[in-house]
Amino acid sequence: MKDRLLLLGVALAAAGAALRLASVWSQPGSFDEVSFLAALTHYDLLAFEPHFPGYPGAVLLARLAAALGAEAPYAAAAAALLMLAAPCLHRAAGGGWGGVLAVGVLAFAPLAVSEGARPMADATATGALALAWALAARPATGPRGAFAVALLLGLSVAAKPDFVFFLPSLSALVVPLRSRRALLASLGLALPLALAAAALVQGAGGAGPLTREGLRFVGGHLHDWGGGVAAAAPGPEPRLALALIPLGAVAGARSPSAIGGGLLLMALLSLRAPRALRRATLVATLGYGLWLLLGQNLHHPRHALPLLPFLAIAAGAGLNRLRAHEVLRAALCAGILAGALSGTIAEWSHTRARGRPADRLAAYLSTQDPLRVRLYAGALGRVVRWRLPDQDVRRVRDLSDVTRDLEADSAPPARTLVTSEVAGVAGLPCVADLGGLRVYLVGDDLP
């Protein structure tokens, strides 16, 4: 029976991997996605916006997938890591229906699938972290196991450098000091980090530019675009609640008011996990959890994705410890996974039917004459410029930037458009409502 449930877990992982590959969009939909696609052929941190930290591990794995013929290399790398992690996740949760739950949550959770289909670093880094934690959570980790855990942890940090906040606590749990395991783990950790550091220095044009860009990046996270709960504006949807949505989304939650089902059920099951696993999970996630709350932009729930493997394993272990008939445990596992899959399908259908903001904007702009029309936009300007290179698209922050650019132009366009991403455009006439994104017309009486 146990062997059959392990095979079921692997089959669920294969289905989740296929779902990720089937969900890939043919064109980038965000500012960051353009960066990752550009890095497949040219790794330059001064052109790879946002510049630092560069995500060399994710890019390297994606390039390897591309060399093997993958049409969506980032999704292929994330899918491969999910498949590799499946047996380890199953065993880490104690096997049985709990192991099936741990694998299935990572295979079908809406956030895990949507991020796994994007050309980004989050899913790749989380896959390496999940595999590392699944190996570390087993009762006995020998020297070779410690080396493997450290190597995978280093790979996750190389893929997404803010995963460095997992290192201190996880290292303390897995590797006792003054032991052979400590030496092997240090070697395993050093290998991917050294390669990543070399790639970053080369991509930035030297250690000096890399350091300056790193300081700018950290400052931005703590003030400009990050700040976490310290920068959260009061309102009905606080950033902390938004950060929890991905965990609640295992049951299809789509809004802060719908967090309850999936998150509560998974949390309750986690409380049934062995005390040692609960304590280790808390210690392992503490550092990154503080960074998530204090340094990340919580309007982007993808930053909470790395917490999902820890929750999945703890919930799976808790399910196995329920004093209930096996049929009830199987039904509870099936119900949670059915909710996760239904949430993923609902989100996929909704997004495909409406299209992403970048899709709607590119479709609208493709109807405009590139010789007569110029578009000023925010972050989406970079996406549209990638997708429609013949169109005149310029990125600006506010309406005053548009004014200065037009005044300095000796041959201004016949028609000037600006998106609602740009600050100060609310008073202009709206020429297109693209469902959450508006396009305004700039006239001669531009303020």
C-alpha positions in Angstrom: 0.0 0.0 0.0 2.8 2.4 0.9 4.5 1.8 -2.4 1.3 2.5 -4.3 0.8 5.8 -2.4 4.4 6.8 -3.2 3.6 6.1 -6.9 0.4 8.1 -6.5 2.5 11.0 -5.2 4.9 10.8 -8.1 2.0 10.7 -10.5 0.5 13.8 -8.9 3.9 15.6 -9.3 4.0 14.6 -12.9 0.5 16.0 -13.4 1.5 19.2 -11.7 4.6 19.5 -13.9 2.4 19.0 -17.0 0.0 21.6 -15.7 2.8 24.1 -15.3 4.0 23.5 -18.9 0.5 23.7 -20.2 -0.1 27.0 -18.4 2.9 28.8 -20.0 2.1 32.0 -21.9 3.7 32.6 -25.2 4.7 36.2 -24.4 5.9 37.9 -21.2 3.3 39.6 -19.1 5.4 41.6 -16.6 8.4 43.8 -16.3 10.4 41.1 -14.5 9.5 38.4 -17.0 11.2 40.4 -19.8 14.4 40.5 -17.7 14.5 36.7 -17.3 13.8 36.1 -21.0 16.5 38.6 -22.0 19.0 36.9 -19.6 18.7 33.6 -21.5 21.0 35.1 -24.2 22.7 38.0 -22.5 23.5 38.1 -18.8 24.1 41.8 -18.0 23.1 43.1 -14.6 23.1 46.7 -15.9 20.5 45.7 -18.5 18.8 43.0 -16.4 16.2 45.1 -14.6 15.8 45.1 -11.7 19.6 44.9 -11.8 20.5 43.2 -8.5 20.7 40.4 -7.4 20.6 38.8 -10.9 19.3 35.3 -10.0 22.2 33.4 -11.7 21.1 30.0 -10.5 17.7 30.3 -12.0 19.1 31.6 -15.3 21.7 28.8 -15.4 19.1 26.1 -15.0 16.9 27.7 -17.5 19.7 27.9 -20.0 20.4 24.2 -19.4 16.7 23.4 -20.1 16.8 25.5 -23.2 19.9 23.7 -24.4 18.0 20.4 -24.0 15.2 21.8 -26.2 12.7 23.2 -23.7 10.4 25.8 -25.3 9.6 27.3 -21.9 13.0 26.8 -20.1 12.1 28.4 -16.7 8.9 26.4 -16.4 10.7 23.2 -17.5 13.4 23.7 -14.8 10.7 24.3 -12.1 8.8 21.2 -13.3 11.9 19.0 -13.2 12.7 20.1 -9.6 9.1 19.3 -8.6 9.5 15.8 -10.1 12.9 15.3 -8.3 11.4 16.5 -5.0 8.3 14.3 -5.1 9.7 11.1 -3.5 11.6 13.1 -0.9 8.5 15.2 0.0 6.5 12.0 0.4 9.0 10.4 2.8 9.5 13.6 4.7 5.8 13.8 5.5 5.9 10.2 6.7 4.6 8.5 3.6 1.0 7.3 3.4 -1.8 9.8 2.6 0.2 12.5 4.4 3.0 12.1 1.8 0.4 12.3 -1.0 -0.9 15.5 0.5 2.5 17.1 0.8 3.3 16.3 -2.9 -0.1 17.2 -4.1 -0.2 20.6 -2.5 3.0 21.6 -4.2 1.8 20.1 -7.4 -1.6 21.8 -7.6 -1.7 24.9 -5.3 -2.8 27.9 -7.5 0.2 30.0 -6.6 2.7 27.2 -7.2 1.2 26.4 -10.6 1.0 30.0 -11.8 4.5 30.9 -10.6 5.9 27.7 -12.0 4.6 28.6 -15.5 6.2 32.1 -15.5 9.7 32.9 -16.7 10.8 33.9 -13.1 13.1 32.6 -10.4 10.5 32.0 -7.6 9.4 28.5 -8.6 12.9 27.3 -9.4 14.3 28.5 -6.1 11.4 27.1 -4.2 11.8 23.7 -5.9 15.4 23.5 -4.8 14.4 24.6 -1.3 11.6 22.1 -1.1 14.0 19.3 -2.0 16.5 20.5 0.5 14.0 20.7 3.3 12.5 17.3 2.4 15.9 15.7 2.8 16.7 17.7 6.0 13.3 16.8 7.6 14.1 13.1 7.6 15.0 11.6 11.0 18.7 10.9 10.2 20.9 12.9 7.9 24.3 11.5 7.4 27.4 13.2 6.0 26.3 12.7 2.4 22.8 13.8 3.2 24.2 17.0 4.8 26.2 17.7 1.7 23.2 17.2 -0.5 21.0 19.5 1.7 23.6 22.2 1.7 24.2 21.9 -2.0 20.5 22.3 -2.7 20.2 25.2 -0.2 23.1 26.9 -2.0 21.4 26.4 -5.3 18.1 27.9 -4.0 20.1 31.0 -2.8 21.9 31.2 -6.2 18.5 31.0 -7.9 16.9 33.7 -5.7 19.4 35.4 -3.4 16.9 36.6 -0.7 16.6 32.9 0.2 19.8 33.6 2.1 17.5 34.3 5.1 16.8 30.5 5.2 20.5 29.6 5.6 21.3 30.4 9.3 18.3 28.6 10.8 18.3 25.6 8.4 22.1 25.2 8.9 21.7 25.1 12.6 19.1 22.4 12.3 20.8 20.2 9.9 24.5 20.5 10.6 26.0 20.3 14.1 29.2 22.3 14.5 32.6 20.5 14.8 31.5 17.5 12.8 32.3 15.8 9.5 28.9 16.8 8.4 29.7 20.5 9.0 32.8 20.2 6.7 30.9 18.5 3.9 27.9 20.8 4.3 30.2 23.9 4.1 31.7 22.5 0.9 28.2 21.8 -0.6 27.0 25.2 0.3 30.2 27.0 -1.0 30.1 25.4 -4.5 26.9 27.0 -5.9 27.4 30.2 -3.9 30.9 30.7 -5.3 29.6 30.1 -8.9 26.8 32.5 -8.3 29.1 35.2 -6.9 31.4 34.8 -9.9 28.5 35.2 -12.3 27.2 38.2 -10.5 30.6 40.0 -10.5 31.0 39.3 -14.2 27.5 40.3 -15.0 27.9 43.6 -13.1 31.2 44.4 -14.6 33.2 44.1 -11.4 32.9 43.8 -7.6 32.6 47.6 -7.2 29.5 48.1 -9.4 28.0 44.9 -7.9 28.4 46.3 -4.3 26.9 49.6 -5.3 24.0 48.0 -7.0 23.5 45.6 -4.1 23.2 48.5 -1.6 20.7 50.3 -3.9 18.7 47.1 -4.2 18.6 46.5 -0.4 17.7 50.2 0.1 14.8 49.8 -2.4 13.5 46.8 -0.6 13.5 48.5 2.8 12.0 51.8 1.5 10.9 52.3 -2.1 9.2 49.2 -3.3 9.5 47.0 -0.2 9.2 47.8 3.4 6.7 45.1 4.1 4.3 45.7 7.0 6.2 48.9 7.9 5.0 50.5 4.6 1.5 49.0 4.7 -1.2 51.5 4.2 -4.3 51.1 6.4 -7.3 49.6 4.6 -9.6 46.6 4.3 -6.9 44.5 2.6 -3.7 44.8 4.7 -0.5 43.6 3.1 -0.1 40.9 5.8 -3.4 39.4 4.7 -2.4 39.5 1.1 0.9 37.7 2.0 -1.1 34.8 3.4 -3.3 34.3 0.4 -1.0 31.8 -1.3 -1.2 29.5 1.7 -5.0 29.9 1.8 -5.1 29.4 -1.9 -4.5 25.6 -1.5 -8.3 25.5 -1.3 -8.9 28.0 -4.0 -9.0 31.2 -1.9 -8.9 34.3 -4.1 -9.4 37.2 -1.6 -8.5 38.0 2.0 -12.0 37.2 3.1 -11.6 33.7 1.6 -8.3 32.7 3.3 -10.0 30.6 5.9 -10.7 27.3 4.3 -7.3 26.1 2.9 -5.0 28.0 5.3 -7.0 27.0 8.4 -7.2 23.4 7.5 -3.6 23.1 6.6 -2.6 24.9 9.8 -4.8 22.6 11.9 -3.2 19.6 10.3 0.3 21.1 10.9 -0.5 21.3 14.6 -0.8 17.5 14.6 2.7 17.1 13.2 5.4 15.7 15.5 6.7 18.3 17.9 10.2 18.1 16.6 9.0 18.8 13.0 6.9 21.7 14.2 9.8 23.2 16.1 12.2 22.7 13.2 9.7 24.2 10.7 9.3 27.3 12.9 13.0 27.8 13.3 13.7 27.1 9.6 11.2 29.7 8.4 11.8 32.4 11.0 14.5 34.3 9.2 12.7 34.4 5.8 9.4 35.2 7.5 10.8 38.3 9.1 12.3 39.4 5.7 9.0 38.7 4.0 7.2 41.0 6.5 9.8 43.7 6.8 11.6 43.8 3.4 9.3 42.4 0.7 6.5 44.0 -1.3 3.6 42.1 0.1 1.3 43.2 -2.8 3.1 40.4 -4.7 2.0 37.1 -3.0 4.7 35.1 -4.9 7.1 36.1 -2.2 5.3 33.8 0.2 5.7 30.8 -2.1 8.8 29.5 -0.3 6.8 28.9 2.8 4.5 26.5 1.1 6.9 23.4 1.2 7.2 23.7 4.9 3.5 24.0 5.4 2.9 21.0 3.0 5.3 18.7 4.8 4.0 19.6 8.3 0.4 19.3 7.2 1.1 15.9 5.6 2.8 14.7 8.8 -0.1 15.9 10.8 -2.6 14.1 8.6 -0.7 10.8 9.2 -1.0 11.3 12.9 -4.8 11.8 12.9 -6.6 9.2 15.0 -9.0 8.4 12.2 -9.7 5.5 9.8 -7.5 5.4 6.7 -10.5 6.0 4.5 -11.2 9.3 6.3 -7.5 10.4 5.9 -7.7 9.5 2.2 -11.0 11.5 1.9 -9.5 14.5 3.7 -6.4 14.4 1.4 -8.5 14.1 -1.7 -10.7 17.0 -0.6 -7.8 19.4 0.0 -6.2 18.5 -3.3 -9.5 18.8 -5.2 -9.9 22.2 -3.7 -6.4 23.2 -4.8 -6.9 21.9 -8.3 -10.2 23.6 -8.7 -8.7 26.9 -7.5 -5.9 26.5 -10.0 -8.4 25.7 -12.9 -10.6 28.6 -11.9 -7.7 31.0 -11.8 -6.4 29.8 -15.1 -9.8 30.0 -16.8 -10.4 33.5 -15.4 -7.0 34.8 -16.5 -7.1 33.2 -20.0 -10.6 34.6 -20.6 -9.7 38.2 -19.7 -6.0 38.2 -20.5 -3.3 39.8 -18.5 -3.0 43.7 -18.4 0.1 43.4 -20.7 -1.9 41.3 -23.2 -4.8 43.7 -23.3 -2.5 46.7 -23.7 -0.5 45.1 -26.4 -3.6 44.1 -28.3 -4.9 47.7 -28.1 -1.7 49.2 -29.2 -1.3 46.8 -32.1 -4.3 48.6 -33.6 -2.5 52.0 -33.6 -0.3 53.4 -36.3 3.3 53.2 -35.0 4.2 56.2 -37.2 1.6 58.4 -35.6 1.1 57.2 -32.0 3.4 57.2 -29.0 2.6 55.5 -25.7 3.9 56.5 -22.3 3.6 53.8 -19.7 5.0 52.5 -16.4 6.4 49.0 -15.9 4.2 47.6 -18.7 6.0 49.9 -21.1 8.9 47.5 -21.1 6.7 44.5 -21.8 4.9 46.2 -24.7 8.2 47.4 -26.1 9.5 43.8 -26.1 6.4 42.4 -27.7 5.9 45.3 -30.2 9.3 46.6 -31.1 8.1 48.8 -33.9 5.8 50.8 -31.6 7.0 54.0 -29.9 6.7 53.1 -26.2 8.4 55.0 -23.5 8.6 54.4 -19.7 7.9 57.3 -17.3 6.9 57.7 -13.7 4.5 60.6 -13.8 2.8 63.2 -16.1 5.6 65.7 -15.6 8.0 63.3 -17.3 5.7 63.1 -20.3 5.6 66.9 -20.5 9.3 67.3 -20.4 9.8 64.5 -23.0 7.3 66.1 -25.4 8.7 69.6 -25.0 12.2 68.4 -25.8 11.0 66.6 -28.9 11.4 68.6 -32.1 8.9 66.2 -33.9 6.3 65.1 -31.4 3.8 62.4 -32.4 0.4 63.1 -33.9 -1.3 61.2 -31.1 0.1 60.7 -27.5 -1.3 58.1 -25.2 -0.5 57.4 -21.5 -1.6 54.5 -19.3 -3.1 54.7 -15.8 0.2 53.4 -14.4 1.6 56.9 -14.8 0.9 59.2 -11.9 -1.2 62.3 -12.4 -3.3 61.2 -15.5 -6.7 61.0 -13.9 -7.8 64.4 -15.4 -7.1 63.4 -19.0 -9.8 62.0 -21.4 -9.9 58.2 -21.3 -9.9 56.5 -24.7 -9.7 52.9 -23.6 -10.7 51.0 -20.5 -8.8 47.7 -20.6 -10.3 46.2 -17.4 -8.2 47.6 -14.5 -5.8 49.4 -16.9 -6.9 52.6 -18.7 -5.4 54.5 -21.6 -5.6 58.3 -21.7 -5.2 60.8 -24.5 -2.7 63.6 -24.0 -3.7 66.8 -25.7 -2.1 70.1 -26.5 -3.3 71.5 -23.2 -1.2 69.1 -21.2 -0.9 70.5 -17.7 
